[in-house]
């Protein structure tokens, strides 16, 4: 009897997670796709902010360094859920006020764009510190040699700084990527249709909370495992030649 009940329970779970209605599997996958889209955009936006922020902290003037210090301190001190609420509502309000002032009326802001903006600003503060530390870890002689050869700053950044800092920055950036994927769950509070919100809606409609949240956890785990393997390959690529160099010095 218990075996029959277990079989029926498993069959019901499979039916609930099927891709076609009345299953909710398609909704979960769409939510996962939205989560990954927002996470990728926010991670990339955060990297851009982080690169400029790291250079500003290291080589900028006193005012720029102070402004960046305030930015990174505030973002890292305030809980991310509070930051999401502030950035989403304040940012949306400022955009609409500017649009009305220019005579265009209120605008409808895309949820994906807003999510990328909000999480990107948060990611940028952490990326700034990760990349700043990675740049400082580069042996000074490499940058001095680039300047001695007359390389302009942008060429030095592209040919020397970024390749040399990647081996130091990759572990920290891998952690930031995983944080970005999980932070998308916080966007459910402002109504973004990402994986967590889709899971809550499916569980609330069917009362199968364990089934759907277990499925969501499995999807997050798959993303984490795949991301870990990908960043491990990136780190191996970034460290190419270093081991042979060490071996030659022994």
WOPEDA-V533739 format. One record per residue. N is the residue number from 1. RES is the residue in one small letter. PHI is phi in degrees with one decimal (999 if undefined). Layout:
BEGIN
n=(N | N)
res=(RES | RES)
phi=(PHI | PHI)
END
This chain:
BEGIN
n=(1 | 2 | 3 | 4 | 5 | 6 | 7 | 8 | 9 | 10 | 11 | 12 | 13 | 14 | 15 | 16 | 17 | 18 | 19 | 20 | 21 | 22 | 23 | 24 | 25 | 26 | 27 | 28 | 29 | 30 | 31 | 32 | 33 | 34 | 35 | 36 | 37 | 38 | 39 | 40 | 41 | 42 | 43 | 44 | 45 | 46 | 47 | 48 | 49 | 50 | 51 | 52 | 53 | 54 | 55 | 56 | 57 | 58 | 59 | 60 | 61 | 62 | 63 | 64 | 65 | 66 | 67 | 68 | 69 | 70 | 71 | 72 | 73 | 74 | 75 | 76 | 77 | 78 | 79 | 80 | 81 | 82 | 83 | 84 | 85 | 86 | 87 | 88 | 89 | 90 | 91 | 92 | 93 | 94 | 95 | 96 | 97 | 98 | 99 | 100 | 101 | 102 | 103 | 104 | 105 | 106 | 107 | 108 | 109 | 110 | 111 | 112 | 113 | 114 | 115 | 116 | 117 | 118 | 119 | 120 | 121 | 122 | 123 | 124 | 125 | 126 | 127 | 128 | 129 | 130 | 131 | 132 | 133 | 134 | 135 | 136 | 137 | 138 | 139 | 140 | 141 | 142 | 143 | 144 | 145 | 146 | 147 | 148 | 149 | 150 | 151 | 152 | 153 | 154 | 155 | 156 | 157 | 158 | 159 | 160 | 161 | 162 | 163 | 164 | 165 | 166 | 167 | 168 | 169 | 170 | 171 | 172 | 173 | 174 | 175 | 176 | 177 | 178 | 179 | 180 | 181 | 182 | 183 | 184 | 185 | 186 | 187 | 188 | 189 | 190 | 191 | 192 | 193 | 194 | 195 | 196 | 197 | 198 | 199 | 200 | 201 | 202 | 203 | 204 | 205 | 206 | 207 | 208 | 209 | 210 | 211 | 212 | 213 | 214 | 215 | 216 | 217 | 218 | 219 | 220 | 221 | 222 | 223 | 224 | 225 | 226 | 227 | 228 | 229 | 230 | 231 | 232 | 233 | 234 | 235 | 236 | 237 | 238 | 239 | 240 | 241 | 242 | 243 | 244 | 245 | 246 | 247 | 248 | 249 | 250)
res=(x | x | x | x | x | x | x | x | x | x | x | x | x | x | x | x | x | x | x | x | x | x | x | x | x | x | x | x | x | x | x | x | x | x | x | x | x | x | x | x | x | x | x | x | x | x | x | x | x | x | x | x | x | x | x | x | x | x | x | x | x | x | x | x | x | x | x | x | x | x | x | x | x | x | x | x | x | x | x | x | x | x | x | x | x | x | x | x | x | x | x | x | x | x | x | x | x | x | x | x | x | x | x | x | x | x | x | x | x | x | x | x | x | x | x | x | x | x | x | x | x | x | x | x | x | x | x | x | x | x | x | x | x | x | x | x | x | x | x | x | x | x | x | x | x | x | x | x | x | x | x | x | x | x | x | x | x | x | x | x | x | x | x | x | x | x | x | x | x | x | x | x | x | x | x | x | x | x | x | x | x | x | x | x | x | x | x | x | x | x | x | x | x | x | x | x | x | x | x | x | x | x | x | x | x | x | x | x | x | x | x | x | x | x | x | x | x | x | x | x | x | x | x | x | x | x | x | x | x | x | x | x | x | x | x | x | x | x | x | x | x | x | x | x | x | x | x | x | x | x)
phi=(999 | -64.3 | -62.7 | -66.5 | -64.7 | -61.5 | -64.5 | -64.8 | -64.2 | -64.4 | -62.8 | -67.8 | -63.6 | -62.1 | -66.5 | -66.3 | -96.1 | -66.0 | -73.7 | -103.1 | -56.7 | -84.6 | -72.1 | -110.2 | -60.4 | -62.1 | -64.2 | -63.9 | -67.9 | -64.8 | -63.2 | -63.7 | -61.4 | -64.5 | -61.8 | -68.4 | -62.8 | -66.5 | -63.1 | -63.0 | -63.1 | -66.7 | -64.1 | -65.1 | -61.8 | -64.4 | -64.3 | -62.5 | -60.4 | -63.7 | -66.2 | -67.6 | -65.2 | -64.4 | -65.3 | -63.8 | -68.3 | -85.9 | -124.1 | -79.4 | -74.5 | -59.1 | -66.6 | -62.8 | -63.6 | -66.5 | -63.5 | -68.2 | -65.4 | -64.5 | -58.7 | -67.4 | -68.8 | -65.6 | -62.7 | -79.3 | -88.6 | -84.5 | -55.1 | -65.8 | -63.2 | -65.4 | -61.8 | -61.0 | -63.3 | -64.4 | -65.1 | -68.3 | -75.4 | -67.6 | -62.8 | -62.7 | -66.0 | -64.8 | -63.7 | -68.2 | -63.0 | -65.6 | -65.5 | -65.5 | -62.7 | -88.3 | 86.5 | -96.6 | 79.3 | -73.0 | -114.8 | -92.6 | -89.3 | -62.4 | -61.9 | -65.3 | -62.7 | -62.7 | -63.7 | -64.4 | -62.3 | -64.6 | -70.4 | -64.2 | -63.9 | -66.6 | -62.6 | -59.6 | -65.5 | -72.0 | -62.8 | -56.7 | -72.2 | -62.6 | -72.4 | -61.6 | -64.2 | -66.9 | -64.9 | -66.8 | -79.8 | -67.3 | -54.8 | -56.8 | -61.0 | -66.6 | -70.4 | -65.6 | -65.4 | -62.6 | -67.7 | -64.7 | -81.3 | 81.4 | -68.4 | -68.7 | -55.3 | -66.5 | -68.2 | -62.4 | -62.4 | -75.0 | -94.5 | -118.7 | -64.7 | -63.1 | -61.2 | -72.9 | -86.5 | -59.9 | -65.9 | -83.1 | -88.2 | -57.5 | -59.6 | -67.1 | -68.4 | -61.9 | -64.5 | -64.5 | -63.7 | -65.0 | -63.4 | -62.6 | -64.1 | -80.9 | -67.8 | -60.1 | -63.6 | -70.0 | -71.0 | -61.0 | -69.0 | -105.4 | 89.9 | -75.9 | -83.6 | -99.7 | -60.6 | -65.5 | -65.3 | -61.7 | -65.0 | -62.4 | -67.1 | -64.9 | -66.6 | -67.6 | -77.0 | -107.3 | 64.8 | -96.5 | -62.6 | -60.7 | -60.8 | -76.6 | -72.3 | -66.2 | -65.0 | -63.6 | -61.7 | -64.7 | -65.2 | -62.3 | -65.1 | -61.9 | -61.1 | -63.7 | -64.9 | -64.9 | -64.6 | -61.2 | -65.8 | -66.0 | -69.0 | -63.6 | -68.1 | -63.9 | -64.8 | -62.7 | -64.9 | -67.8 | -94.6 | -60.2 | 88.9 | -70.9 | -67.2 | -64.3 | -65.9 | -64.0 | -63.7 | -71.7 | -84.4 | -68.6)
END
